[in-house]
Amino acid sequence: MSSIANTPKPPYYAVIFTTQRTAIDNGYEETANRMEDLAKQQEGFLGYESATEGTGITVSYWKDLESIRKWKMNTEHLFAQEKGRAA
């Protein structure tokens, strides 16, 4: 995962995502890497920052609300969310 996002001058939007890691990995790292790659392909994605040590927090940055809406509706992203909730 990368470090501090290189975002443009505001305004832009931030989406905050938290995780609670367990002793069982269940492919978390692989899924997180795939979501990073997929997000980078989405129109309006500006970057992200992440810290994971037990409880994780990721902040992704987007140019507008429409870009966020489209990311939230991405089928692979929705599947990853459901997989995470079921773990």
Residue pairs with C-beta under 8 A, 6 or more apart in sequence:
1 32
1 33
1 36
1 50
1 52
2 36
2 47
2 48
2 49
2 50
3 49
4 49
5 46
5 47
5 48
5 49
5 59
5 61
6 47
7 46
7 47
7 61
8 46
12 46
12 61
12 62
12 63
12 64
13 61
13 62
13 63
13 64
13 65
13 67
13 68
14 59
14 60
14 61
14 62
15 59
15 60
15 61
15 62
15 68
15 71
16 57
16 58
16 59
17 57
17 58
17 59
17 60
18 55
18 56
18 57
18 58
19 28
19 52
19 55
19 56
19 57
19 58
19 84
20 54
20 55
20 56
21 28
21 52
21 54
21 55
21 56
22 87
24 87
26 83
26 87
28 84
28 87
31 80
31 83
31 84
34 76
34 80
35 77
35 80
36 48
38 74
38 76
38 77
39 45
39 48
39 60
39 71
39 77
42 67
42 70
42 71
42 74
43 67
43 70
44 62
44 63
44 64
44 66
44 67
44 68
44 70
44 71
45 60
45 61
45 62
45 67
45 71
46 61
46 62
46 63
47 60
47 61
48 58
48 59
48 60
48 61
49 58
49 59
50 56
50 57
50 58
50 59
51 57
51 58
60 71
62 68
62 71
71 77
72 78
